[in-house]
Amino acid sequence: MLTFLFLSIFPATLMVAAATDIHDFKIPNWISGVLLFGFIAAGISLGTPIELLAEGLLLGCAVLVVGFVLFAVRFFGGGDAKLFAATAPWVGLAAFPEFLMATAITGGFLAIFLLVFRKTPPLPVYAHAQWLLRMHQNQHELPYGVAIAAGGIFLFPETPLFKFAFGG
């Protein structure tokens, strides 16, 4: 029972990350921390082989380095880079290319949606939802945490811990 609670940390935390990125254009550091420690806790509670946990953590470190480079060249936000790195251990090396593809496709659809949304005149209802007004007026930012979260949730059944828990 506790194992399934630990496994649920992944999709639940990704949904919170997406919501905060939509609302504030920020992903708080604690979200990445919860994902990282949740991965370790879920792995330990499942009795996952140490090699699988180590592989995930090494992948997360590699993704963090790449994320910092993308942040330095202003391609990615810092929160996005950390969320990507904290999601990587959960996804695992085998499913990582699919995760990149799912995230990129979702990010493309999100970008198209926001281009259309930002070209339409603001509606009076936006005054009651400041986050919607910010989303409409912010012409240079994309809440990419939404795409990262969607990619991770889409691939959740393919993650090593999910497969280990359910014999996949």
C-alpha positions in Angstrom: 0.0 0.0 0.0 2.8 2.4 0.9 4.6 1.5 -2.3 1.6 2.7 -4.4 1.5 5.9 -2.4 5.1 6.5 -3.3 4.5 5.6 -6.9 1.6 8.2 -7.1 4.1 10.9 -6.1 5.3 11.0 -9.7 2.1 11.9 -11.6 0.7 14.0 -8.7 3.8 16.1 -8.4 3.9 16.6 -12.2 0.4 17.9 -12.2 1.3 20.4 -9.4 4.3 21.4 -11.5 2.2 22.0 -14.6 -0.4 24.0 -12.6 2.1 26.2 -10.9 3.9 26.9 -14.2 0.6 27.9 -15.8 -0.4 30.1 -12.9 2.9 31.7 -12.1 5.4 30.9 -14.9 7.5 29.4 -12.2 8.2 25.9 -10.9 9.2 25.9 -7.2 12.3 24.0 -6.2 10.4 21.9 -3.7 8.6 20.2 -6.6 11.9 18.9 -8.1 13.0 17.8 -4.6 9.7 15.9 -4.0 10.2 14.1 -7.4 13.8 13.2 -6.6 13.2 12.0 -3.0 10.0 10.3 -4.1 11.9 8.3 -6.7 14.3 7.1 -4.1 11.5 6.3 -1.6 9.5 4.5 -4.2 12.5 2.5 -5.4 13.5 1.5 -1.9 9.9 0.5 -0.9 9.6 -1.6 -4.1 12.9 -3.3 -3.4 14.2 -2.1 -6.7 17.8 -3.2 -7.6 20.3 -0.6 -6.7 21.6 -0.6 -10.3 18.2 0.7 -11.5 18.1 3.5 -8.9 21.7 4.4 -9.8 21.0 4.5 -13.5 18.0 6.8 -12.9 20.0 9.1 -10.7 22.9 9.3 -13.1 20.5 10.0 -15.9 19.0 12.8 -13.8 22.5 14.3 -13.3 23.2 14.2 -17.0 19.9 15.8 -17.8 20.6 18.5 -15.2 23.9 19.4 -16.9 22.2 19.7 -20.3 19.3 21.6 -18.7 21.8 24.1 -17.2 23.4 24.6 -20.6 19.9 25.2 -22.1 19.2 27.6 -19.3 22.5 29.5 -19.9 21.6 30.1 -23.5 18.1 31.1 -22.5 16.3 28.3 -24.3 14.9 26.9 -21.0 13.8 28.3 -17.7 15.7 27.2 -14.6 12.6 25.6 -13.2 12.0 23.7 -16.4 15.6 22.4 -16.4 15.3 21.2 -12.8 11.9 19.6 -13.4 13.3 17.8 -16.5 16.2 16.5 -14.4 14.0 15.4 -11.6 11.6 13.6 -14.0 14.4 11.8 -15.8 15.1 9.2 -13.0 11.5 8.2 -13.0 11.3 7.8 -16.7 14.6 5.8 -16.9 17.1 5.4 -19.7 15.1 3.0 -21.9 12.0 5.2 -22.1 13.9 8.5 -22.1 13.8 9.0 -25.9 10.0 8.4 -25.9 9.8 10.9 -23.0 11.7 13.5 -25.1 9.4 12.9 -28.1 6.2 13.1 -26.0 7.4 16.3 -24.3 8.5 17.9 -27.6 5.2 17.1 -29.3 3.2 18.4 -26.3 5.4 21.5 -26.2 4.7 22.1 -29.9 1.0 21.9 -29.4 1.2 24.1 -26.4 3.2 26.7 -28.4 0.6 26.7 -31.2 -2.3 27.0 -28.7 -0.6 29.9 -27.0 0.2 31.7 -30.3 -3.5 31.5 -31.2 -4.6 32.4 -27.7 -2.3 35.4 -27.5 -3.5 36.7 -30.9 -7.1 36.8 -29.9 -8.3 39.9 -28.0 -8.5 39.5 -24.2 -11.9 38.6 -22.9 -13.5 40.4 -20.0 -13.4 37.2 -17.9 -9.6 37.5 -17.8 -10.0 40.3 -15.3 -11.3 37.7 -12.8 -8.4 35.3 -13.5 -5.1 37.2 -13.3 -3.1 34.2 -14.4 -5.1 34.1 -17.6 -4.3 37.7 -18.2 -0.6 37.1 -17.5 -0.7 34.1 -19.9 -2.3 36.3 -22.6 0.0 39.2 -22.2 3.3 37.3 -21.7 4.5 37.0 -25.3 7.9 35.6 -24.7 7.4 32.7 -22.2 6.0 29.3 -22.6 5.1 27.3 -19.5 7.1 24.3 -20.6 6.5 22.5 -17.3 3.2 21.6 -18.8 4.8 19.8 -21.7 7.3 18.1 -19.3 4.5 17.0 -17.0 2.4 15.7 -19.9 5.3 13.7 -21.3 6.1 12.2 -17.9 2.4 11.3 -17.2 2.0 9.8 -20.7 5.1 7.6 -20.1 4.3 6.7 -16.5 3.2 3.1 -17.4 6.6 2.7 -19.2 8.7 3.8 -16.3 11.0 1.3 -14.6 9.4 1.6 -11.2 5.9 1.2 -12.6 7.0 -1.9 -14.5 8.8 -3.3 -11.5 5.7 -2.7 -9.3 3.3 -4.3 -11.7 5.5 -7.0 -13.2 5.7 -5.3 -16.7 
